[in-house]
Amino acid sequence: MPATIIIGAQWGDEGKGRAVDWLASDADIVARYSGGDNAGHTLYVNSEVFKLHLIPSGILHPQAVCVLGNGMVVNPVNMVKEIDQLSAMGIDVTPERLMLSTRAHIITPAHITLDSVQEKARGDQKLGTTLRGIGPAYLDKIGRKGIRAGKMSDLENYLEALTQAIEQTNEQLRRDGLPLIDLDAHLQPYLEAAERLRPFLADTTVFLNEQLRSNAQVVCEGAQGTLLDVDHGSYPFVTSSSPSVGGALSGLGFGPKYVDRVIGVAKAFSTRVGSGAMPTELEGALAQRLRGTGENFWDEFGTTTGRPRRCGWLDAVILRYACAVNGFTELIITKLDILSGFEELKIAIAYQIHGERSDYPPSTMEELQHAQPIYETLPGWSEDVSGIRRMEDLPKNARAYVERIAELCDTPIYTVSVGPERDQLVHA
């Protein structure tokens, strides 16, 4: 079976881009299935940093065709910027190598404005969105009043739809006494972007199914993580799409008979950006040690927002849940190198909620906020693991830590990353 699906097993930022980059070296197609430019995949190749928000990580591999699937919401102006940035770095980004689904939805200036207005109105109950217009774009999609990317093939029709969307939002802003969107300032950049992107438009559903029937190797790349899934995540502090396995199939338009592997990606500890409960969150020196200073690419600061990530001990409760929701065939663990030097490490193996033990996260945010982690303590290691490439060569305690994660999640771990470079991977 030719399709491999990559899924974040925590709250996003797990290092999915690294996993996709590794697997894309043998892939014919790398397809993105959800989210928009709220995502941030950072890759470190030969001392050069690539920060991608929309275009799949596979674009760095010259043999791979990259697909932006129907499940995505796309800011066309930002997509053009990303194409130009990659082209300036010597990456081949042409319609032969990059396709945008005609069924993907467009993020308009109205969506971006509404995102900011709505988040500000939440006051102390902010969701912590990236303010990129993602939520409002998905809301219009579900409300059957969105603008699909295919409309960019007819500029006159596209201009009319954009104008109508902005004018309707301005009516709402006017009623609320808020500043209006400058129609003239936004329309021209969107029209120019549409002109640039028209050659990239394609019926990617038909393309992917034809390629899969021909045994093409397809890597499916998501954004965010399982605990941010609008159905299965820590609602309401979630994204507006489905970054779990079901979202991959619906977001690209092919069936499960083509799926060979479903790979979960998780850090060796826990991180989260934005609001919402995080039972294993640490404060003070331990949190800072996990987070880093922000001076290095490898530190825990958001690729898209630059916000410092909340850090804590590994939460095996949510990992176990992610494995169940997605049916992972394996896990990839990233950032094991960050844990070198800790005398001991803790893993949350269960929660205690109102005096009762739970092996899975509760379904309500109210209960999750009361969850007290039940920890298991493991001995740490002092050795530098960044140069190790075989699992058997890891320090005994590091190997035991990885094995314990696999045992707690009942899911095998064959690959561990131990540094930011493309080749810093440990294989079983």
C-alpha positions in Angstrom: 0.0 0.0 0.0 1.5 3.3 -1.1 0.2 6.0 1.4 1.9 7.0 4.7 0.0 9.5 6.9 2.0 11.7 9.4 0.1 13.0 12.4 1.0 15.1 15.4 0.4 13.0 18.6 0.4 16.0 21.0 -0.7 19.6 20.8 1.3 20.4 17.6 4.9 21.5 17.1 6.1 17.8 17.5 8.5 17.9 14.6 6.2 16.6 11.9 8.2 18.5 9.3 11.3 16.5 10.2 9.5 13.3 9.8 8.0 14.3 6.5 11.4 15.5 5.2 12.9 12.1 6.1 10.2 10.1 4.4 9.9 12.4 1.5 13.3 11.4 0.2 11.7 8.2 -1.2 8.2 9.7 -1.9 6.7 10.5 -5.3 4.1 12.9 -3.7 3.9 14.8 -0.5 0.4 16.1 0.2 -0.8 18.5 2.9 -4.3 17.7 4.1 -5.4 20.3 6.7 -4.9 23.7 8.2 -3.4 26.8 6.7 -0.5 29.1 7.4 -1.2 28.8 11.1 1.1 25.8 10.7 4.9 26.2 11.0 7.3 23.5 9.8 11.0 24.4 10.4 13.7 22.3 8.7 17.4 22.6 9.2 19.3 21.3 6.2 23.1 21.7 5.8 23.0 24.7 8.3 20.3 26.4 6.3 16.9 27.0 7.9 13.7 26.5 5.9 10.5 27.8 7.6 7.4 26.5 5.8 3.8 27.5 6.6 1.7 26.3 3.6 3.9 24.4 1.1 4.6 20.8 2.2 8.1 19.9 3.5 8.6 17.6 0.5 9.3 20.6 -1.7 13.0 20.3 -0.6 13.2 17.0 -2.4 13.4 17.5 -6.2 11.7 14.3 -7.2 8.5 14.9 -5.1 5.4 16.6 -6.4 3.7 18.6 -3.6 -0.1 18.9 -3.1 -2.1 21.4 -1.1 -5.3 19.4 -0.5 -9.0 20.3 -0.4 -9.0 20.2 3.4 -6.8 23.3 3.6 -7.6 27.0 3.9 -5.1 29.1 1.9 -4.1 32.7 2.1 -3.1 33.2 -1.6 -0.9 36.3 -0.9 1.1 34.4 1.7 1.4 31.4 -0.6 2.9 33.5 -3.3 5.4 34.9 -0.7 6.4 31.4 0.3 6.9 30.4 -3.3 9.1 33.4 -3.9 11.1 32.8 -0.7 11.8 29.2 -1.7 12.6 30.1 -5.2 15.1 32.7 -4.0 16.8 29.9 -2.0 17.2 27.8 -5.1 14.2 25.5 -4.7 12.3 24.5 -7.8 8.7 25.7 -7.2 6.8 25.3 -10.4 3.3 24.0 -11.4 4.9 20.7 -12.3 6.0 20.3 -8.7 3.3 22.1 -6.7 -0.5 21.8 -7.0 -3.3 23.7 -5.2 -6.6 21.9 -4.9 -9.4 23.8 -6.6 -11.6 22.6 -3.6 -9.3 24.3 -1.0 -10.8 27.4 0.6 -9.5 30.9 0.4 -8.7 33.0 3.5 -9.8 36.5 2.7 -9.0 39.8 4.4 -12.4 39.6 6.0 -11.4 36.3 7.7 -8.2 37.8 9.1 -10.0 40.9 10.5 -12.7 38.8 12.1 -10.2 36.5 13.7 -8.5 39.4 15.4 -11.9 41.0 16.4 -13.3 37.8 17.8 -10.2 36.9 19.7 -10.0 40.3 21.3 -13.7 40.1 22.3 -13.0 36.9 24.2 -11.1 38.8 26.8 -9.7 36.5 29.4 -11.1 33.5 27.6 -8.8 33.8 24.5 -8.3 30.7 22.5 -4.7 31.6 21.5 -5.3 31.6 17.8 -2.6 32.6 15.4 -4.8 35.5 14.0 -4.3 34.2 10.5 -8.0 33.9 9.7 -8.1 30.1 9.9 -11.2 29.7 12.1 -13.4 32.2 10.3 -12.4 30.6 6.9 -13.4 27.2 8.1 -16.6 28.7 9.6 -17.5 30.0 6.1 -16.7 26.7 4.6 -19.0 24.8 6.8 -21.6 27.6 6.4 -21.4 27.0 2.7 -20.5 30.6 1.9 -16.7 30.3 1.4 -14.6 31.0 -1.6 -12.9 28.0 -3.2 -9.5 28.3 -4.7 -10.9 27.2 -8.1 -12.6 30.6 -8.3 -9.2 32.2 -9.0 -9.4 30.8 -12.5 -12.0 33.4 -13.3 -10.6 36.7 -12.1 -13.9 38.7 -12.6 -15.9 36.1 -10.7 -13.2 36.0 -8.0 -13.1 39.8 -7.6 -16.9 39.9 -7.2 -16.8 37.2 -4.5 -13.9 38.9 -2.6 -15.6 42.3 -2.8 -18.9 40.8 -1.5 -17.1 39.0 1.4 -15.3 42.2 2.5 -18.4 44.4 2.2 -20.5 42.1 4.3 -17.8 42.1 7.0 -17.6 45.8 6.8 -21.3 46.0 7.5 -20.8 44.0 10.7 -17.8 46.1 11.7 -19.8 49.3 11.1 -22.6 48.1 13.4 -20.0 47.3 16.1 -18.3 50.7 15.7 -15.0 49.1 14.6 -12.5 50.1 11.9 -13.5 49.0 8.4 -11.4 46.9 6.0 -9.8 49.1 3.3 -11.3 47.4 0.1 -8.9 49.0 -2.3 -5.8 48.2 -0.3 -6.6 44.5 -0.2 -8.1 43.6 -3.5 -5.1 44.3 -5.7 -2.7 42.0 -3.8 -5.3 39.2 -3.9 -5.9 39.6 -7.6 -2.1 39.6 -8.3 -1.8 36.5 -6.2 -4.6 34.8 -8.1 -2.9 35.6 -11.4 0.3 34.0 -10.1 -1.5 30.9 -8.7 -3.8 30.0 -11.5 -1.2 27.7 -13.2 -0.9 25.8 -9.9 -4.7 25.0 -9.6 -5.6 21.3 -10.1 -8.2 18.7 -9.2 -5.9 17.1 -6.7 -8.5 14.5 -5.7 -8.4 13.0 -9.2 -4.7 13.3 -9.4 -4.0 11.6 -6.1 -6.4 8.7 -6.8 -4.8 8.1 -10.2 -1.3 8.2 -8.7 -2.3 5.8 -5.8 -3.8 3.3 -8.3 -0.4 3.4 -10.0 1.4 2.6 -6.8 2.9 6.1 -6.3 4.4 6.6 -2.9 2.4 9.3 -1.2 3.3 11.0 2.2 0.4 12.8 3.8 1.5 15.8 5.9 -0.8 17.5 8.5 -0.6 20.5 10.7 -1.1 20.9 14.4 -1.7 17.8 16.5 -4.4 15.3 17.7 -5.1 17.2 20.9 -6.0 20.2 18.7 -8.5 18.3 16.6 -11.9 20.0 16.6 -13.6 16.7 17.4 -11.0 14.8 19.4 -8.9 17.6 21.0 -9.1 19.6 24.2 -12.2 21.5 23.1 -12.7 24.5 22.8 -8.9 25.2 22.8 -8.5 23.5 19.5 -8.0 24.3 15.8 -10.9 24.5 13.3 -10.0 21.4 11.3 -9.3 17.7 11.8 -5.5 17.1 12.0 -6.1 13.4 12.9 -6.3 10.4 10.6 -9.9 11.0 9.4 -9.0 14.5 8.4 -6.2 13.2 6.2 -8.5 11.0 4.2 -11.3 13.6 3.8 -8.7 16.4 3.4 -7.1 14.7 0.4 -10.0 12.7 -1.0 -8.9 9.1 -1.1 -9.9 6.0 0.9 -8.3 3.9 3.6 -7.5 1.0 1.3 -4.5 2.9 0.1 -3.0 3.5 3.6 0.0 1.5 4.6 1.4 3.4 7.6 0.0 5.9 10.1 2.9 7.5 11.9 2.5 9.5 15.1 5.1 12.1 15.9 5.7 13.1 19.5 8.4 15.0 21.4 10.2 13.3 24.2 8.5 15.8 26.5 5.3 17.9 26.2 4.8 21.4 24.8 1.8 23.5 24.0 1.2 27.0 22.6 -1.8 29.0 23.5 -4.6 28.5 26.1 -6.0 25.3 27.5 -5.2 22.8 30.2 -1.9 21.0 30.1 -1.6 18.7 33.1 2.1 18.1 33.1 3.1 21.8 32.5 6.2 22.9 34.5 7.3 26.3 35.7 10.6 27.9 36.6 14.0 26.4 35.9 12.8 23.0 34.7 10.5 24.6 32.1 13.1 27.0 31.0 15.6 24.2 30.6 13.2 22.4 28.3 12.3 25.5 26.4 15.7 27.0 25.8 16.5 30.7 25.5 15.0 31.3 22.0 18.5 32.1 20.6 18.7 28.8 18.7 16.5 27.4 16.0 16.0 24.2 18.1 14.4 26.1 21.1 10.8 26.0 22.0 9.3 29.1 20.3 6.5 29.0 17.8 7.6 29.0 14.1 4.5 31.0 13.1 3.9 33.2 16.2 7.3 33.3 17.9 5.5 32.7 21.2 7.3 30.7 23.9 5.9 27.3 24.2 4.6 25.9 27.5 6.8 22.9 28.5 6.3 20.0 30.7 7.1 16.3 31.4 6.0 13.8 28.8 2.3 13.0 29.1 1.7 9.4 28.1 -2.0 9.8 28.8 -2.6 12.0 25.8 -0.1 9.9 23.7 -2.0 6.8 24.5 -5.2 8.6 23.5 -3.7 9.8 20.2 -2.6 6.3 19.4 -6.1 5.0 20.0 -7.8 7.8 17.9 -5.4 7.5 15.0 -4.5 3.8 15.0 -0.8 4.6 14.8 1.3 1.8 13.3 4.4 3.4 14.9 5.6 6.5 16.8 8.6 8.8 16.0 10.0 10.5 19.1 11.8 13.8 18.5 14.1 16.0 20.6 15.5 13.2 22.8 18.8 15.1 22.9 17.1 17.9 24.9 16.7 15.4 27.9 20.5 14.7 28.2 21.8 15.9 31.5 18.6 15.4 33.6 19.3 13.2 36.7 15.7 11.9 36.5 12.8 12.2 34.2 9.1 11.9 34.8 6.3 10.4 32.6 2.6 10.9 33.4 1.2 7.4 33.1 -2.4 8.3 34.3 -4.5 11.1 35.7 -6.3 11.5 39.0 -9.5 13.3 38.6 -11.8 14.0 41.6 -10.1 11.1 43.4 -10.5 8.6 40.6 -7.7 7.3 38.3 -8.1 7.7 34.5 -5.8 6.2 31.9 -7.2 8.4 29.1 -7.9 12.2 29.1 -11.4 13.3 30.0 -13.7 14.5 27.2 -14.5 17.9 28.9 -12.1 20.8 29.5 -13.5 21.3 33.0 -12.4 17.8 34.0 -9.0 18.1 32.2 -8.3 21.3 34.2 -8.7 19.2 37.4 -6.5 16.4 36.2 -3.5 15.7 38.4 -0.8 13.6 36.7 0.3 10.4 38.2 4.0 10.2 37.5 6.5 7.4 37.0 10.1 8.4 37.6 12.9 7.1 35.4 16.7 7.7 35.7 18.2 10.2 33.3 21.4 10.1 31.4 24.3 12.5 31.0 25.8 11.4 27.7 25.5 13.5 24.5 23.3 11.5 22.2 23.4 13.9 19.2 25.9 11.8 17.3 24.2 8.4 17.8 22.5 6.7 14.8 21.5 3.3 16.0 19.0 2.6 18.8 21.3 0.0 20.4 24.0 2.6 20.8 21.9 5.0 22.9 22.8 5.2 26.6 21.0 2.5 28.6 18.7 4.9 30.4 17.9 6.7 27.2 17.0 3.5 25.5 14.9 2.5 28.5 13.0 5.8 28.4 12.1 5.2 24.7 11.1 1.6 25.4 8.9 2.7 28.3 7.0 5.2 26.0 6.4 2.4 23.5 5.2 0.1 26.2 2.8 2.7 27.7 1.3 3.5 24.3 1.4 -0.1 23.0 2.9 1.3 19.8 6.4 0.5 18.5 9.1 3.2 18.1 11.6 2.7 15.3 13.0 6.2 14.9 14.2 8.9 17.3 15.6 12.3 16.4 18.6 13.6 18.4 19.2 17.0 16.9 18.0 19.6 14.3 20.0 18.3 11.3 18.4 16.1 8.7 20.7 13.2 9.4 20.4 13.3 13.2 18.0 10.3 13.4 18.4 7.1 15.4 17.0 4.0 13.8 16.1 0.6 15.4 
